[in-house]
């Protein structure tokens, strides 16, 4: 993260601070998140993140995996149910 800050990648530096699920799998640093904004920022900054990893002496590729959180699944189900019953008239 210091590399990103020193190279004036402020948004990417802040986004990296929001990472809570990171693992090294094979030759990849894999980040898993349900936050669409974080996914977008990290994917757009992939080259900068990989440069920061190399600066640290790590030869890793960078991958972001988006998953649906439990809360997102619940909200999705609520919308489906509302849509299903939106045209139903009750007597």
Beta strands, then each sheet from edge to edge (+ up, - down):
strand 1: 22-25
strand 2: 28-33
strand 3: 61-66
sheet 1: 1+ 2- 3-
end
